[in-house]
């Protein structure tokens, strides 16, 4: 897909906020199977994104090749050989990496250029990756102390390489090339927006899970994901008056269930216009196994536990009922959770679903969306007549795949799900 003729604005003009841009050399990590080093089409102007990829009391770290270790930015160790798996802990201002101890606020493990002699007498140049647990990451991983004695592992990686690790997790391997290109543009827009509004006091821009986008690092990259990233290099969506377009949070979900939702189901005031207003009819996602799903019965005791974890200040004594206080069509937007002694908590329906899913009880596993009807059934709350998978805002991935298979172009698919948005070259 050639998009350059359609684009002209800089990223600063689109976002309304300056983005930190750091230089990072192309990272082509050697694969253990079917080596195919890939890198962004160009490095000039590509921002760095900080992704939280791990959190816990203990980290298992290693590298696939040469590395450097830095304490508060000062190089303290390194080798041309890989770092064997080691246990990393942090106590009272001191990092412990196997037998070594380093006093520092943060510790960085950075991959570095690898040069190997080959049989013909020449040099084979590649790149190392940093491993945290079982996942491999390009660039560098910064370890910082978090809350409750936890360690935060933050991957600093260029946005284009980040996207290759997102597409490999967000889409099925057999899906159409155009679906991958659509997803690359949407995911790039989403993460650059999140970077532009991130709290500067927070040590990362996004998490690696569904709170932002699912990111698997180098371990999740595929040749198909890289083709899509390179084919759409730097291209984003923007909306607004002519000459004053800005990037926006280009949300997406697996399956809208027949019609897309307004971003109001997630946050903010109700909107009736713009690319996130919802109301896009989409029956192309009918192939999704979650297009329709059976009733889910969740015990009120489980709802009480999940809501108590997510909203401890509410101090609900129990759950008497869940009332829908605002809907958009048949889709609940706001609900009121009424306690057994009269206390009540008003939250978005989507936040109730997320609280239930984070609680992890088996009774909630089939609650795929809040596009459903909520009914009080005595000891349980029943979520029935369910439709779709996810919040249903913006792009419907299953719908996009069907449209790509039917021959729609990338720009046609994007304009369908984000009415009024245009393509621009961010860098």
C-alpha positions in Angstrom: 0.0 0.0 0.0 1.5 3.4 -1.0 0.4 6.1 1.4 3.1 8.7 1.0 1.2 10.8 -1.6 -1.7 11.3 0.9 0.4 12.5 3.8 2.2 15.6 4.8 2.0 16.6 8.5 4.6 16.1 11.1 4.0 14.2 14.3 4.2 17.3 16.4 1.5 19.0 14.4 -0.7 15.9 14.8 -0.4 15.3 18.5 -0.2 18.8 19.8 2.6 17.5 22.2 6.3 17.0 21.7 7.4 13.4 21.7 10.8 12.3 23.0 12.8 10.9 20.1 15.9 8.9 20.8 18.3 7.3 18.3 18.3 3.5 18.3 20.2 1.6 15.6 18.3 -1.1 13.6 18.1 -4.3 15.6 18.2 -7.5 13.6 18.3 -10.2 16.3 19.4 -13.6 15.0 16.5 -16.1 15.1 17.0 -19.6 16.3 14.8 -20.9 13.5 14.6 -19.5 9.9 16.9 -16.5 10.5 15.3 -13.4 9.0 16.7 -10.2 10.6 14.2 -7.3 10.1 14.4 -3.6 10.9 12.4 -0.5 10.4 12.3 0.9 6.9 14.2 4.0 8.2 15.5 5.0 11.6 15.4 8.8 11.1 12.7 10.3 13.4 11.3 7.1 14.8 10.5 7.7 18.5 11.3 5.3 21.3 8.5 3.8 23.3 8.9 2.6 26.9 6.9 -0.6 27.5 6.4 -2.2 30.9 7.2 -5.9 30.2 7.6 -7.3 33.7 6.8 -6.7 37.3 7.7 -8.8 40.3 10.0 -9.5 43.2 12.5 -11.6 41.1 13.5 -11.3 37.5 15.2 -14.0 35.4 17.3 -12.2 32.8 19.7 -13.2 30.0 20.8 -12.2 26.5 21.0 -14.0 23.2 24.4 -12.4 22.4 26.8 -9.5 23.4 25.5 -7.1 26.1 26.3 -4.2 28.3 25.2 -3.6 31.9 24.8 -0.1 33.1 24.1 1.2 36.6 22.4 4.7 36.5 23.8 5.1 33.0 27.4 4.1 33.8 28.6 1.0 32.1 29.8 -1.5 34.7 30.0 -4.8 32.9 29.7 -6.3 29.4 30.8 -9.2 27.2 30.9 -10.4 23.6 29.4 -13.6 24.9 25.7 -14.0 25.9 24.7 -13.5 29.4 23.6 -16.8 30.9 20.3 -16.8 32.7 20.7 -15.0 36.0 18.4 -14.0 38.9 18.0 -10.3 39.5 16.7 -8.9 42.8 16.6 -5.5 44.5 16.9 -4.7 48.2 17.6 -1.5 50.0 19.1 0.4 47.0 21.3 -2.5 45.9 20.8 -4.7 42.8 21.8 -8.4 43.1 22.6 -10.2 39.9 23.7 -13.7 40.8 26.9 -13.1 42.9 27.4 -9.4 41.8 26.0 -6.5 43.8 25.5 -3.0 42.4 24.3 0.1 44.3 22.1 2.1 41.9 18.6 3.5 41.4 18.2 1.7 38.1 20.0 -1.1 36.2 20.0 -1.5 32.4 20.8 -4.5 30.3 21.4 -3.4 26.7 21.9 -5.5 23.6 24.9 -4.5 21.5 26.3 -5.1 18.1 27.6 -8.6 17.6 30.4 -9.4 15.1 31.3 -13.0 14.5 34.0 -14.6 12.3 32.5 -16.9 9.6 34.0 -19.7 7.7 34.9 -17.7 4.6 37.0 -15.3 6.7 34.5 -12.4 6.6 32.4 -10.9 9.4 28.8 -11.7 10.2 27.1 -8.8 11.9 23.9 -9.3 13.9 22.2 -8.0 17.1 21.7 -9.5 20.5 18.3 -9.5 22.4 17.6 -9.1 26.1 15.5 -11.8 27.7 13.2 -11.3 30.6 11.8 -14.6 31.6 11.0 -16.4 28.4 10.5 -13.4 26.2 13.2 -11.7 24.1 13.3 -7.9 23.5 15.2 -5.6 21.1 17.0 -2.6 22.4 17.5 -2.4 26.1 15.5 -3.2 29.3 15.7 -0.9 32.2 15.0 -2.3 35.7 13.7 0.1 38.4 12.3 -0.4 41.9 8.5 -0.3 42.0 5.9 -0.4 44.8 5.8 -3.1 47.5 9.3 -4.2 46.7 8.6 -5.1 43.1 11.0 -4.7 40.2 9.7 -3.0 37.0 11.2 -4.1 33.7 10.8 -1.5 31.0 11.8 -2.2 27.4 13.0 0.8 25.5 12.4 0.1 21.8 11.8 2.0 18.6 8.1 2.3 17.7 8.4 0.4 14.4 10.0 -2.6 16.1 7.4 -2.4 18.9 4.7 -2.6 16.3 6.1 -5.8 14.8 5.9 -7.4 18.3 2.3 -6.1 18.7 0.9 -7.4 15.4 2.3 -10.9 16.1 0.1 -11.0 19.2 -3.0 -9.1 18.1 -3.7 -10.9 14.8 -4.0 -14.5 13.6 -1.0 -15.7 11.6 -3.2 -16.6 8.6 -5.0 -13.3 8.3 -4.8 -11.1 5.2 -1.8 -8.9 4.5 -4.1 -5.9 4.3 -5.5 -6.6 7.7 -2.0 -6.5 9.0 -1.4 -3.2 7.4 -4.6 -1.8 8.8 -3.6 -3.0 12.3 -0.1 -1.5 11.9 -1.5 2.0 11.2 -4.1 1.7 14.0 -1.6 0.4 16.6 0.9 3.0 15.6 -1.7 5.8 16.0 -2.8 4.4 19.4 0.7 4.1 20.9 1.9 7.5 19.7 -1.2 9.1 21.2 -0.6 7.2 24.5 3.0 8.4 24.5 2.0 12.0 24.0 -0.3 12.0 27.0 1.6 9.7 29.3 2.3 11.0 32.8 6.0 12.2 32.7 6.5 11.0 36.3 5.7 7.4 35.3 8.7 5.4 34.2 6.9 3.8 31.2 4.5 4.9 28.5 2.4 1.7 28.0 2.0 -1.8 29.5 2.5 -4.9 27.3 -1.1 -6.2 27.9 -4.7 -5.4 27.0 -4.7 -2.2 29.1 -2.9 -0.8 26.0 -1.9 -3.3 23.3 -0.6 -6.9 23.6 3.1 -6.8 23.0 5.4 -9.9 22.8 8.7 -8.3 21.9 11.0 -9.9 19.5 9.6 -13.3 20.5 6.3 -12.3 18.8 7.6 -10.8 15.6 6.9 -12.5 12.3 7.8 -11.8 8.7 4.2 -10.9 8.0 4.1 -8.4 10.8 7.4 -6.8 9.6 6.1 -6.6 6.0 3.0 -4.7 7.3 5.1 -2.4 9.5 7.5 -1.6 6.8 4.8 -1.0 4.2 3.1 1.6 6.4 6.2 3.1 8.0 5.3 6.1 10.1 1.7 6.3 8.8 -0.9 7.3 11.4 -4.6 8.4 11.5 -5.6 11.9 12.4 -8.9 13.8 12.6 -10.1 17.3 13.1 -10.6 20.5 11.0 -8.5 20.8 7.8 -5.0 21.9 8.7 -5.5 21.2 12.4 -5.8 17.4 12.4 -4.5 15.6 15.5 -3.8 11.9 16.3 -6.4 10.3 18.5 -6.6 7.1 20.7 -7.4 4.7 17.9 -9.1 2.0 19.9 -9.8 -1.4 18.5 -11.2 -4.7 19.7 -11.6 -8.3 18.4 -15.3 -8.3 17.5 -17.9 -5.5 17.7 -20.8 -8.0 17.5 -22.6 -6.1 14.7 -22.2 -2.4 15.5 -19.3 -0.4 17.0 -19.6 1.4 20.3 -18.9 5.1 21.1 -15.8 5.8 23.1 -18.2 6.9 25.8 -18.4 3.3 27.0 -14.7 3.6 28.0 -14.3 7.1 29.2 -15.2 10.8 28.7 -18.4 12.5 27.8 -20.9 11.3 25.3 -19.8 12.0 21.7 -21.9 12.0 18.5 -19.4 12.9 15.9 -15.8 12.1 15.0 -13.9 8.8 14.4 -14.8 7.3 17.8 -18.5 8.2 17.9 -19.4 4.5 17.1 -22.6 3.4 15.4 -20.8 1.8 12.4 -22.8 -1.3 11.3 -20.5 -4.2 10.9 -21.9 -7.7 10.2 -18.6 -8.8 8.6 -17.4 -10.0 12.0 -20.0 -12.9 12.0 -17.2 -15.4 11.5 -15.9 -14.6 15.0 -16.7 -17.4 17.5 -17.7 -14.6 20.0 -20.1 -12.8 17.6 -22.8 -14.2 19.8 -22.2 -15.9 23.2 -24.3 -17.7 25.8 -25.5 -16.3 29.1 -22.9 -16.0 31.9 -24.0 -16.2 35.5 -21.7 -14.6 38.0 -22.4 -15.1 41.8 -23.0 -11.8 43.6 -20.3 -12.9 46.1 -17.8 -12.9 43.2 -18.9 -9.5 42.0 -18.5 -8.2 45.6 -15.0 -9.6 45.8 -13.9 -8.2 42.4 -15.4 -4.8 43.0 -13.8 -4.7 46.5 -10.4 -5.3 45.0 -10.8 -2.7 42.3 -12.6 -0.1 44.4 -11.7 -0.6 48.0 -12.9 2.9 49.0 -16.5 1.9 48.0 -16.7 -0.4 51.1 -19.7 -2.3 49.9 -20.9 -4.8 52.5 -22.1 -7.2 49.9 -23.9 -7.0 46.6 -27.7 -6.8 46.6 -28.1 -6.0 42.9 -26.6 -4.4 39.8 -28.7 -1.8 38.1 -28.2 -0.3 34.6 -28.5 3.4 35.0 -27.5 4.5 31.4 -27.5 2.6 28.1 -26.7 3.4 24.5 -29.2 1.4 22.6 -29.3 -2.0 24.3 -25.7 -1.7 25.5 -25.2 -0.7 29.2 -22.8 2.2 29.7 -23.2 3.0 33.4 -24.2 0.6 36.2 -25.0 1.0 39.9 -23.8 -1.7 42.2 -26.0 -1.7 45.3 -24.6 -3.1 48.5 -26.6 -5.2 51.0 -26.7 -2.3 53.5 -27.5 0.5 51.1 -24.1 1.7 50.0 -23.8 2.0 46.2 -21.1 2.4 43.6 -21.7 3.9 40.2 -19.1 2.8 37.5 -19.0 2.2 33.8 -20.2 -1.2 32.8 -16.9 -1.8 31.0 -15.0 -1.2 34.3 -17.2 -3.8 36.0 -16.3 -6.3 33.3 -12.6 -5.5 33.7 -12.8 -5.9 37.5 -14.4 -9.3 37.1 -11.9 -10.5 34.6 -8.9 -9.3 36.7 -10.4 -11.2 39.7 -10.0 -14.4 37.6 -12.9 -16.4 38.9 -14.0 -19.2 36.5 -17.6 -17.9 36.5 -16.5 -14.8 34.5 -14.5 -16.5 31.8 -17.3 -16.3 29.2 -18.0 -12.6 29.8 -16.6 -11.4 26.5 -18.1 -7.9 26.4 -20.7 -5.6 27.9 -22.8 -5.7 24.8 -25.4 -7.7 26.7 -28.4 -7.5 28.9 -27.9 -7.6 32.7 -30.5 -9.4 34.8 -30.7 -10.0 38.6 -31.3 -13.8 39.2 -31.3 -13.9 43.0 -27.9 -15.2 44.1 -26.2 -14.2 40.8 -26.2 -11.6 38.1 -26.8 -12.9 34.6 -25.2 -11.4 31.6 -27.2 -12.6 28.6 -27.8 -12.0 24.9 -24.1 -11.3 24.6 -22.6 -9.9 21.4 -18.9 -9.4 20.4 -15.5 -9.7 22.1 -14.0 -6.6 23.7 -15.2 -3.1 24.2 -16.3 -2.7 20.5 -14.8 0.8 20.0 -13.1 1.7 16.8 -11.7 -1.0 14.5 -13.3 -4.5 14.6 -10.5 -6.9 13.9 -12.7 -9.7 12.6 -14.7 -7.3 10.5 -11.5 -5.8 9.1 -10.3 -9.3 8.1 -13.6 -10.0 6.3 -13.4 -6.7 4.5 -9.8 -7.4 3.4 -10.8 -10.8 2.1 -13.6 -9.1 0.1 -11.1 -6.8 -1.6 -11.5 -3.5 0.3 -8.3 -1.4 0.5 -6.5 -0.4 3.6 -7.7 3.2 3.4 -11.3 2.0 2.8 -11.3 -0.2 5.8 -9.9 2.5 8.0 -12.4 5.1 6.8 -15.2 2.7 7.6 -14.3 2.2 11.2 -12.9 5.7 11.9 -15.2 8.1 9.9 -13.6 11.4 9.0 -10.1 10.3 9.9 -7.3 10.8 7.4 -3.8 9.2 6.8 -0.7 11.3 7.6 3.0 10.6 7.7 4.2 11.1 11.3 7.9 10.5 10.5 
